[in-house]
């Protein structure tokens, strides 16, 4: 499957459908039918390189982040941006949905982790302690009670969501 005009930065597989989303340095997201090997749709709204993608548990929202410091929530029924989340002061490097909730976690080079309400688009909580350098990735336990963050400071922190 080919079509991006620049390097691919992230791919993610849909939780139910034969769909894979790819992000690129060309500021686009492409949706592909991986069984047919065909391009389905291109999503464009970011003003910079798309760095990360994540599907929510139901597969009806795709979250994307880019070097433009924005997080976009894509409605996969209409293929439009339903919300733009802003608040990080540097590039967003990772995204993860909390399973079976309306919450999204993001991490950034600004050394913070943010909890977002995807229904309202508001930032509920910002964590700025725990790491002394760029937070590169974030992962949520499938039960949704714990999450982990990994940093350029060579540490992993396990956090309790309660």
Order of alpha helices (4+ residues) and beta strands (2+ residues): beta-beta-beta-beta-beta-beta-beta-beta-beta-beta-beta-beta-beta-beta-beta
